Amino acid sequence: MSTMSPTSPADAATGRVRETLQLHLGQAWFPVCFRSALIAGRGVAALLPDGRQVALFMDRAGRTYAIDNRDPYSGAQVLSRGLTGTQDGRAFVASPLLKQRFDLETGHCLDDDSVTVTVYPSRIAS
């Protein structure tokens, strides 16, 4: 699980500032992980300062997504390990346990309209 300090991260070898994935939490942007930790089509779990877990994703076009890591059906913190895909041009992650699919932009379950997961605004910043 990824955690990082909220200070500006610099590469020790080059002195260059590394790009980070940031989430908008409350009133401010919070750095969560280095962009280099994200691989298109695969998820990463991160721990937020308040103890919540988020699932982070990046698609092949470089767009980032952040949703709760908790699967609302099983209660397990597993969505970061789910299978990613698209349906009608919309990115989704399927729970690795029961396979329900969640839209990565809206958090809505594509298999049950009454269920959603929290979505966090995300960006890549230097």
URMOPE-V811327 format. One record per backbone hydrogen bond with DSSP energy under -0.5 kcal/mol. NH is the residue of the N-H (numbers start at 1). CO is the residue of the C=O. Records with the same first field share a line. If there is no record, write none. Layout:
NH: CO / CO
This chain:
2: 45
9: 7
11: 16
15: 11
18: 9
20: 125
21: 33
22: 20 / 123
23: 30
24: 121
25: 23 / 28
26: 24
27: 25
28: 25
30: 23
32: 21
33: 21
35: 19
37: 34
38: 35
41: 58
42: 39
43: 80
44: 56
46: 54
47: 2
48: 46 / 52
51: 48
54: 46
55: 67
56: 44 / 54
57: 65
59: 63
62: 59
65: 57
67: 55
68: 118
69: 53
71: 76
72: 70
75: 71
78: 69 / 76
79: 69
81: 78
82: 79
83: 94
84: 41
85: 92
87: 90
90: 87
92: 85
93: 102
94: 83
95: 100
99: 95
102: 93
103: 108
104: 91
107: 103
109: 115
110: 101
111: 101
112: 109
115: 112
117: 107
120: 66
123: 22
125: 20
